[in-house]
Amino acid sequence: MSALVLSCPALLLVLSLAGDAGTRPVPPVSRPSHATGGPSLSIQFRLSKERFTAAEVRTARVTIRNEGNEPLEMRDPYREADQSLTYTLTGPEYPDGRSITWRSFVLQNPAYILAMDETPRIQLGAGQAIEFVVDLSEWFPTTRPGRYRLSARLNQQNVSATATPVEFELVPSSAGPASLGFTVGASFGSGTLAAWLQEANGQPLLLVSYYDDKNAEDINAGITMRAATVLGPIEPGATEVLQPWSNDIQGDLSANWILWRQGTSLLAVAGPATTTNPFRFDLGETPERIVRPPLDTANGELLVPVLGAGGRTLRLIRFQTSYDATEVTPGREVGRVILPGVPVASRATLQPASVGNGVSVFLVEESMGGLDLHHVRTTSTGRLTRVASTLVRGVRPLPQSEPGLWIDSAGRLHAALIAASPKNPQRALLVEARYRADGRLEAPPRVTPLDPLPAAPRAAVARYRIDAHYGGELSWAILLEDGRVLHRQSASFHGLMKPKNPVALPLELFQSRSVYLLCADPILGPTFEELL
């Protein structure tokens, strides 16, 4: 078989000879329709499946075949300049039908420049076909449940054909909280992976998608929104779906892990595991919480810090796999530390790969005099040890305030936390601490007053940039009970931010070319709003 494969953002073209083995049919499939009179041309659709959620990618394979006995010359309908092949989707979202061509799709972006204004001509031999995949989720954004019909019409000077319509169903679904994963030491402007649960007809589905802000012309504050990939169904009752942070800047050594909790068990998926046959570790107790985020090292480990039942024990659970692994092995506990008290806030991070694969866990405990800050880290043998504790006086915890951590290229840990004044709960304070490469406190923590809060605080977050170029730059945000958000740039920008969508909890920031707040669309899942 000879084949030519071309790719672009929304189409994939494959040119194959007659008689070759085609792609295995995936129902629903339309019956080929033929042109009447003149050259004989057929158009056929194959959908990737029949039922979709609004959040996931929806694709259709389109096959155009020369059914005649003579070669056929035509304009290439694959090219972005083409307007001879029109697709039409009809359904609840588009009751009167929405029609689009490849050209009209790309020109929706006014900044897009066509590489050519006219499409080149191609020749199809007798029985020869071109196939390409249309990203329906990108061409026809759809959120309303119901039955949809896809049709197409090709109209060129010497040939025309109409596809037999094919139908699919968009099922009602709802999105759960999303978790973002980042890479320590990655290049500036790197994107983020997000994982979340999407429930459809009582069945939880594990979804993952990628987001970046490389195209400043895109709507939604510059974030490129892509349809999600469904990894598969999971058992009902799952909680705390978490996308790990990684230090694998090459991206070719570690596994692509996703973690969730099912009662007393931690479950994870990465090759060769699936959502129905995941990696598993039974904690033997319902944990106080998983310390966010789980950590994915460059050698394929997934390290999960867990606060045990009651919150007085920190445990470290390890999973291991690789891209060429063939067995799903159970996780195991590799470390445990008894804590002096129950933490009210916690955060974990990973060293840059240039420094090692060491893990640091930062724990905040409320005490009579203020807040105790504890630094727990892994030793050279991978065991956990508490290396530093210090009391910060004159501060009290802020509700749902998650610390921010960053380990620099010298191995020093930087930690930041939004706290409150014990005399005035609406006086926010920024607490910053720095630890030497050996884990010990480098200097007394610094406490900086922030602007007075105009309403009671509901949650807060601090985050350092962890990329290779601007690593260490600090951002923070405070969600107020009235729904507004105070952040580091509020005073110099436009005052308090009023998000358009519900803010995701726990709070999370996406620091790229700009800084974005993670929000939640109840149907589509993660969405982002720039901190302005």
C-alpha positions as CSV (number, residue, x, y, z in Angstrom):
1,M,0.0,0.0,0.0
2,S,1.2,3.5,-0.8
3,A,0.0,6.3,1.3
4,L,0.4,10.0,1.7
5,V,-0.4,11.5,5.1
6,L,-0.8,15.2,5.7
7,S,-2.0,16.8,9.0
8,C,-3.2,20.2,10.2
9,P,-5.2,21.5,13.2
10,A,-8.6,20.0,12.2
11,L,-8.0,17.6,9.3
12,L,-6.0,14.5,8.6
13,L,-5.6,13.4,4.9
14,V,-4.8,9.9,3.8
15,L,-4.5,9.1,0.1
16,S,-4.8,5.3,-0.6
17,L,-5.0,3.1,-3.6
18,A,-8.0,1.0,-4.5
19,G,-7.9,-2.5,-3.1
20,D,-5.9,-1.5,0.0
21,A,-7.2,-2.5,3.4
22,G,-9.1,0.5,4.7
23,T,-9.8,1.6,8.2
24,R,-11.9,-0.8,10.3
25,P,-15.5,0.6,10.1
26,V,-16.7,2.2,13.2
27,P,-20.5,2.6,13.3
28,P,-22.4,4.7,12.6
29,V,-21.3,4.8,8.9
30,S,-23.2,6.5,6.1
31,R,-23.7,4.6,2.9
32,P,-21.6,6.1,0.0
33,S,-23.6,8.5,-2.1
34,H,-22.7,9.0,-5.8
35,A,-22.8,11.9,-8.1
36,T,-25.5,11.7,-10.8
37,G,-24.2,12.3,-14.4
38,G,-20.6,13.0,-15.3
39,P,-17.8,11.7,-13.2
40,S,-18.8,9.3,-10.4
41,L,-17.7,10.5,-7.0
42,S,-18.9,9.2,-3.6
43,I,-18.7,10.7,-0.1
44,Q,-18.9,8.6,3.0
45,F,-18.8,9.5,6.8
46,R,-17.5,7.4,9.6
47,L,-18.0,8.7,13.2
48,S,-15.6,7.7,15.9
49,K,-18.6,6.6,17.9
50,E,-22.3,7.3,18.2
51,R,-22.7,9.0,21.6
52,F,-20.6,11.8,23.0
53,T,-20.4,14.2,25.9
54,A,-20.1,17.9,25.1
55,A,-16.6,18.1,26.6
56,E,-15.0,15.4,24.6
57,V,-13.5,15.5,21.1
58,R,-15.9,14.5,18.3
59,T,-14.4,13.4,15.0
60,A,-15.7,12.2,11.6
61,R,-13.7,10.5,9.0
62,V,-14.7,11.6,5.5
63,T,-13.9,9.4,2.5
64,I,-14.1,10.8,-1.1
65,R,-13.7,8.1,-3.7
66,N,-13.6,8.1,-7.5
67,E,-16.1,5.4,-8.3
68,G,-15.6,5.7,-12.1
69,N,-13.3,3.9,-14.5
70,E,-11.4,7.0,-15.5
71,P,-9.0,9.3,-13.6
72,L,-10.7,12.4,-12.1
73,E,-9.1,15.8,-11.7
74,M,-10.5,18.1,-9.0
75,R,-9.6,20.8,-6.6
76,D,-8.2,19.4,-3.3
77,P,-11.1,19.7,-0.8
78,Y,-8.6,19.2,2.0
79,R,-6.8,22.5,1.7
80,E,-7.7,25.4,4.0
81,A,-8.5,27.6,1.0
82,D,-11.3,25.2,-0.1
83,Q,-14.9,26.3,-0.1
84,S,-16.3,23.6,-2.4
85,L,-17.0,21.0,0.3
86,T,-19.6,22.2,2.7
87,Y,-20.4,20.5,6.0
88,T,-23.8,21.0,7.7
89,L,-24.7,20.1,11.2
90,T,-28.4,20.2,12.3
91,G,-29.7,19.5,15.8
92,P,-30.7,21.2,19.1
93,E,-27.7,23.6,19.0
94,Y,-28.3,24.4,15.3
95,P,-32.1,23.9,14.6
96,D,-31.8,25.6,11.2
97,G,-28.5,24.0,10.5
98,R,-24.9,25.4,10.6
99,S,-22.8,25.1,7.5
100,I,-19.1,25.6,7.3
101,T,-16.2,25.0,4.8
102,W,-12.6,24.6,5.6
103,R,-12.0,28.1,4.4
104,S,-14.8,29.7,6.4
105,F,-13.6,27.9,9.5
106,V,-10.0,29.2,9.4
107,L,-11.1,32.7,8.5
108,Q,-13.2,32.9,11.7
109,N,-10.0,34.1,13.2
110,P,-9.5,37.6,11.6
111,A,-5.7,37.4,12.2
112,Y,-5.4,34.1,10.2
113,I,-3.6,34.4,6.9
114,L,-4.2,31.8,4.2
115,A,-1.1,30.2,2.8
116,M,-2.8,30.2,-0.6
117,D,-5.9,31.7,-2.0
118,E,-6.8,28.9,-4.3
119,T,-6.6,25.2,-3.7
120,P,-4.3,23.1,-5.9
121,R,-5.7,20.4,-8.2
122,I,-5.3,16.7,-7.5
123,Q,-6.0,13.6,-9.6
124,L,-7.8,10.6,-8.3
125,G,-7.3,7.4,-10.3
126,A,-10.1,5.0,-10.8
127,G,-11.1,3.6,-7.4
128,Q,-8.7,5.9,-5.6
129,A,-9.8,7.8,-2.5
130,I,-8.8,10.6,-0.2
131,E,-9.7,10.4,3.5
132,F,-9.5,13.0,6.2
133,V,-10.7,13.5,9.7
134,V,-12.8,16.5,10.6
135,D,-12.8,17.7,14.2
136,L,-16.5,18.3,14.7
137,S,-16.0,19.6,18.3
138,E,-13.8,22.4,16.9
139,W,-15.9,23.1,13.8
140,F,-19.3,22.9,15.5
141,P,-19.1,23.8,19.2
142,T,-22.0,22.0,20.7
143,T,-23.3,21.8,24.3
144,R,-27.0,21.1,24.0
145,P,-27.9,17.5,24.4
146,G,-29.9,15.7,21.7
147,R,-29.7,14.1,18.3
148,Y,-27.6,15.7,15.6
149,R,-27.3,15.0,11.9
150,L,-24.1,15.7,9.8
151,S,-24.3,16.0,6.1
152,A,-21.9,17.3,3.4
153,R,-22.1,18.6,-0.2
154,L,-19.2,18.8,-2.7
155,N,-19.7,21.2,-5.6
156,Q,-17.0,21.8,-8.1
157,Q,-17.1,22.8,-11.7
158,N,-16.8,19.4,-13.1
159,V,-18.1,17.2,-10.3
160,S,-20.6,17.3,-7.4
161,A,-21.6,14.8,-4.8
162,T,-23.7,14.6,-1.6
163,A,-22.9,12.5,1.4
164,T,-25.6,10.4,3.0
165,P,-26.2,12.1,6.4
166,V,-25.0,10.4,9.6
167,E,-26.3,11.0,13.1
168,F,-24.9,11.1,16.6
169,E,-26.2,11.9,20.0
170,L,-24.9,14.4,22.5
171,V,-25.7,13.0,26.0
172,P,-26.3,15.2,29.0
173,S,-23.3,15.4,31.3
174,S,-21.8,17.4,34.2
175,A,-18.2,18.2,34.9
176,G,-16.5,17.7,38.3
177,P,-13.6,19.7,39.7
178,A,-10.5,19.8,37.6
179,S,-6.8,19.4,38.6
180,L,-3.9,21.0,36.7
181,G,-0.5,19.5,36.1
182,F,2.7,21.4,35.3
183,T,6.3,20.6,34.5
184,V,9.0,21.9,36.8
185,G,11.7,23.7,34.8
186,A,9.8,23.7,31.5
187,S,10.2,26.5,28.9
188,F,8.3,29.7,29.3
189,G,4.8,29.6,28.0
190,S,4.4,25.8,28.4
191,G,0.8,24.6,28.7
192,T,-1.0,22.6,31.3
193,L,-2.7,19.3,31.4
194,A,-6.1,19.1,33.2
195,A,-7.9,16.0,34.5
196,W,-11.5,15.7,35.8
197,L,-14.5,13.5,36.0
198,Q,-17.4,14.0,33.6
199,E,-20.6,12.2,34.6
200,A,-23.0,11.0,31.9
201,N,-26.1,9.0,32.6
202,G,-24.7,8.1,36.1
203,Q,-21.4,6.8,34.7
204,P,-18.2,8.8,35.7
205,L,-15.8,9.2,32.8
206,L,-12.1,10.2,33.3
207,L,-11.2,13.1,30.9
208,V,-8.0,14.8,30.2
209,S,-7.2,17.8,28.0
210,Y,-4.3,20.3,27.3
211,Y,-4.4,24.1,27.4
212,D,-2.0,26.8,26.5
213,D,-2.1,30.6,25.7
214,K,0.4,30.5,22.7
215,N,-2.3,32.0,20.4
216,A,-3.1,35.5,21.7
217,E,-5.8,35.9,19.1
218,D,-7.9,33.1,20.7
219,I,-11.0,34.1,22.7
220,N,-11.3,33.2,26.4
221,A,-8.4,35.3,27.6
222,G,-5.9,33.9,25.2
223,I,-6.3,30.3,26.4
224,T,-6.6,27.7,23.6
225,M,-9.5,25.5,24.6
226,R,-9.3,22.0,23.2
227,A,-11.8,19.2,23.4
228,A,-11.0,16.5,25.9
229,T,-9.9,12.9,25.5
230,V,-12.0,10.3,27.3
231,L,-9.6,7.9,29.1
232,G,-12.4,5.6,30.0
233,P,-15.1,4.9,32.6
234,I,-14.3,4.5,36.3
235,E,-16.3,3.2,39.2
236,P,-18.9,5.5,40.8
237,G,-17.8,7.1,44.1
238,A,-14.4,8.3,42.9
239,T,-13.0,11.5,44.5
240,E,-10.0,13.7,44.2
241,V,-9.0,13.3,40.6
242,L,-5.5,14.7,40.4
243,Q,-3.1,15.5,37.5
244,P,0.5,15.2,38.7
245,W,3.2,17.7,38.5
246,S,6.4,16.5,36.8
247,N,10.1,17.3,36.5
248,D,10.4,15.4,33.1
249,I,11.2,18.4,30.9
250,Q,12.1,16.1,28.0
251,G,8.7,14.4,28.1
252,D,10.0,11.1,26.8
253,L,10.9,9.1,29.9
254,S,8.1,9.2,32.4
255,A,4.6,7.8,32.2
256,N,1.5,10.0,31.9
257,W,0.0,9.4,35.3
258,I,-3.5,10.4,36.5
259,L,-4.5,9.6,40.1
260,W,-7.9,9.4,41.9
261,R,-9.2,8.0,45.2
262,Q,-11.9,5.4,45.7
263,G,-12.7,5.2,49.4
264,T,-9.6,3.9,51.1
265,S,-7.8,3.1,47.9
266,L,-5.5,5.2,45.6
267,L,-5.9,4.3,41.9
268,A,-3.8,5.5,39.1
269,V,-3.7,5.1,35.3
270,A,-0.7,5.1,33.0
271,G,0.5,2.5,30.5
272,P,-0.2,-0.4,30.6
273,A,-3.1,0.3,33.1
274,T,-6.6,1.3,32.1
275,T,-9.4,3.0,34.0
276,T,-11.0,-0.4,34.5
277,N,-7.7,-2.1,35.5
278,P,-5.7,0.7,37.2
279,F,-2.7,0.7,39.5
280,R,-3.9,0.4,43.0
281,F,-2.8,0.8,46.6
282,D,-5.1,0.2,49.7
283,L,-4.4,2.8,52.4
284,G,-6.3,0.7,54.9
285,E,-8.0,3.9,56.2
286,T,-9.9,6.9,54.8
287,P,-7.2,9.6,54.6
288,E,-7.5,13.1,55.9
289,R,-6.5,14.3,52.5
290,I,-4.1,13.7,49.6
291,V,-1.4,16.3,49.6
292,R,-1.6,18.1,46.3
293,P,-0.2,17.6,43.8
294,P,1.0,14.0,43.2
295,L,4.5,14.0,41.7
296,D,5.6,12.3,38.5
297,T,9.4,11.9,38.3
298,A,11.5,11.6,35.1
299,N,12.0,7.9,35.7
300,G,8.3,6.9,35.7
301,E,7.6,7.1,39.4
302,L,4.4,8.5,40.8
303,L,4.9,9.8,44.4
304,V,1.8,10.5,46.4
305,P,2.0,12.2,49.8
306,V,-1.1,11.4,51.9
307,L,-2.2,12.7,55.3
308,G,-3.5,9.6,57.2
309,A,-6.8,9.4,59.1
310,G,-6.8,12.0,61.8
311,G,-4.1,14.1,60.0
312,R,-1.2,13.2,62.4
313,T,0.7,10.9,60.0
314,L,2.2,11.8,56.6
315,R,2.7,8.8,54.3
316,L,4.4,8.6,50.9
317,I,3.0,6.1,48.4
318,R,4.9,5.1,45.3
319,F,3.7,3.7,41.9
320,Q,6.1,2.7,39.2
321,T,5.8,2.0,35.5
322,S,7.4,2.9,32.1
323,Y,6.2,3.2,28.5
324,D,7.3,-0.3,27.7
325,A,5.8,-1.9,30.8
326,T,3.4,-4.9,30.3
327,E,2.3,-5.5,33.9
328,V,0.1,-3.5,36.3
329,T,1.9,-3.7,39.6
330,P,0.5,-2.5,43.0
331,G,1.8,0.6,44.6
332,R,3.7,0.5,47.9
333,E,4.3,2.7,50.9
334,V,7.9,4.0,51.0
335,G,7.9,6.5,53.8
336,R,6.0,7.6,56.9
337,V,6.4,10.5,59.4
338,I,4.5,11.3,62.6
339,L,3.5,14.9,62.8
340,P,3.3,17.0,65.9
341,G,-0.2,18.3,65.1
342,V,-3.0,18.3,62.4
343,P,-2.1,20.5,59.4
344,V,-4.7,23.0,58.2
345,A,-2.9,23.5,54.9
346,S,-0.4,21.4,52.9
347,R,1.5,21.3,49.6
348,A,4.1,19.1,47.8
349,T,6.6,19.8,45.2
350,L,9.5,18.1,43.3
351,Q,13.1,19.2,42.6
352,P,14.0,20.2,39.1
353,A,15.5,17.1,37.3
354,S,18.9,18.9,37.2
355,V,18.9,18.7,41.0
356,G,17.3,15.3,41.5
357,N,14.0,13.7,42.2
358,G,13.7,14.9,45.8
359,V,10.2,15.6,47.3
360,S,9.4,18.4,49.7
361,V,6.1,18.6,51.6
362,F,5.2,21.9,53.3
363,L,2.7,21.6,56.2
364,V,0.9,24.4,58.1
365,E,-0.3,23.7,61.6
366,E,-2.4,26.2,63.7
367,S,-1.0,26.7,67.2
368,M,-1.7,29.0,70.2
369,G,0.9,31.5,69.2
370,G,0.4,31.5,65.4
371,L,1.2,29.1,62.7
372,D,3.8,26.2,62.8
373,L,5.5,25.6,59.4
374,H,6.9,22.1,58.9
375,H,9.2,21.0,56.1
376,V,9.2,17.3,55.4
377,R,11.4,16.0,52.6
378,T,12.7,12.7,51.2
379,T,16.2,11.5,52.1
380,S,18.8,10.2,49.6
381,T,17.3,6.7,50.1
382,G,13.8,8.0,49.4
383,R,12.5,7.9,53.0
384,L,10.6,10.8,54.6
385,T,12.0,12.9,57.3
386,R,10.9,16.2,59.0
387,V,13.9,18.5,58.7
388,A,12.6,21.9,59.9
389,S,9.8,23.4,62.0
390,T,9.3,27.0,62.9
391,L,6.6,29.1,64.6
392,V,5.3,32.3,62.8
393,R,3.7,34.5,65.4
394,G,0.9,37.0,64.8
395,V,-0.8,35.1,62.0
396,R,-3.8,32.8,61.8
397,P,-5.0,30.5,59.0
398,L,-7.2,31.8,56.2
399,P,-10.0,29.4,55.1
400,Q,-8.9,26.9,52.3
401,S,-5.6,28.7,51.8
402,E,-3.2,26.5,49.8
403,P,0.6,27.3,49.9
404,G,2.8,27.7,46.9
405,L,6.2,26.0,46.6
406,W,9.2,26.2,44.3
407,I,12.6,24.5,44.5
408,D,15.3,26.6,42.6
409,S,18.3,25.3,40.7
410,A,20.4,25.5,43.9
411,G,18.0,23.1,45.7
412,R,16.5,25.7,48.0
413,L,12.8,25.5,48.8
414,H,10.7,28.7,48.6
415,A,7.3,28.6,50.3
416,A,4.5,31.2,50.4
417,L,1.1,31.2,52.2
418,I,-1.8,33.7,52.4
419,A,-2.8,34.0,56.1
420,A,-4.8,36.4,58.2
421,S,-4.3,38.7,61.1
422,P,-5.6,37.3,64.5
423,K,-6.8,40.8,65.3
424,N,-8.7,41.3,62.0
425,P,-9.8,38.3,60.0
426,Q,-10.1,40.6,56.9
427,R,-6.5,41.7,57.0
428,A,-4.6,39.3,54.8
429,L,-0.9,38.6,55.3
430,L,1.6,37.0,53.0
431,V,3.9,34.6,54.8
432,E,7.2,33.7,52.9
433,A,9.8,31.2,54.1
434,R,13.0,29.9,52.4
435,Y,14.9,26.7,53.2
436,R,18.4,25.8,52.4
437,A,19.4,22.9,50.1
438,D,19.8,20.7,53.2
439,G,16.1,21.5,54.2
440,R,16.8,23.7,57.1
441,L,15.3,27.2,57.4
442,E,17.6,29.8,55.8
443,A,16.2,32.9,57.6
444,P,13.2,33.8,59.7
445,P,10.0,33.8,57.7
446,R,8.8,37.2,56.3
447,V,5.3,38.5,56.9
448,T,3.9,41.2,54.6
449,P,0.5,42.9,55.1
450,L,-1.7,42.9,52.0
451,D,-4.6,45.2,51.2
452,P,-7.6,45.0,53.5
453,L,-10.2,42.6,52.3
454,P,-13.6,44.3,51.4
455,A,-15.5,41.0,52.3
456,A,-14.9,37.9,54.2
457,P,-12.4,35.5,52.6
458,R,-13.5,32.1,51.3
459,A,-10.3,30.6,49.9
460,A,-6.8,31.6,48.8
461,V,-3.9,30.4,46.8
462,A,-0.2,31.3,46.3
463,R,1.8,30.1,43.4
464,Y,5.4,30.5,42.2
465,R,6.3,30.3,38.6
466,I,8.3,27.0,38.1
467,D,9.4,27.5,34.5
468,A,13.1,27.8,33.5
469,H,13.0,31.5,32.6
470,Y,10.8,33.2,35.3
471,G,11.0,30.6,38.0
472,G,10.3,32.1,41.5
473,E,7.9,34.9,40.4
474,L,5.1,34.9,42.9
475,S,1.4,35.3,42.3
476,W,-1.5,35.0,44.7
477,A,-5.3,35.3,44.7
478,I,-8.0,35.5,47.4
479,L,-11.6,34.5,46.7
480,L,-14.1,36.5,48.7
481,E,-17.5,35.3,49.9
482,D,-19.2,37.7,47.5
483,G,-17.5,36.0,44.6
484,R,-15.0,38.7,43.8
485,V,-11.2,37.9,43.6
486,L,-8.4,40.0,45.0
487,H,-5.0,39.3,43.5
488,R,-1.5,40.6,43.3
489,Q,-2.2,42.9,40.3
490,S,-5.6,44.2,41.6
491,A,-4.2,47.6,42.8
492,S,-2.4,48.3,39.5
493,F,-5.0,46.8,37.1
494,H,-8.8,47.1,37.5
495,G,-9.5,46.5,41.1
496,L,-11.2,43.3,42.3
497,M,-11.9,40.7,39.6
498,K,-15.4,39.5,38.9
499,P,-15.1,36.0,37.3
500,K,-17.7,35.2,34.6
501,N,-17.8,31.5,35.5
502,P,-17.8,29.8,38.9
503,V,-14.3,29.7,40.5
504,A,-12.9,26.2,40.9
505,L,-12.1,25.1,44.4
506,P,-9.5,24.6,45.7
507,L,-8.1,27.7,44.0
508,E,-5.6,27.2,41.3
509,L,-3.5,29.5,39.0
510,F,-2.2,28.8,35.5
511,Q,1.0,30.9,35.1
512,S,2.1,31.2,31.5
513,R,2.4,34.3,29.3
514,S,-0.2,35.8,31.7
515,V,-1.7,34.5,34.9
516,Y,-5.1,32.8,34.8
517,L,-7.5,31.7,37.4
518,L,-9.0,28.2,37.0
519,C,-12.8,28.3,36.8
520,A,-15.4,25.7,36.0
521,D,-17.9,25.3,33.2
522,P,-20.6,22.9,34.5
523,I,-20.7,21.2,31.1
524,L,-17.3,21.6,29.5
525,G,-15.1,21.4,32.5
526,P,-12.0,23.6,33.0
527,T,-12.1,27.2,31.8
528,F,-9.7,30.0,32.6
529,E,-10.0,33.8,33.2
530,E,-7.1,36.1,33.2
531,L,-6.2,37.9,36.4
532,L,-6.9,41.5,35.4
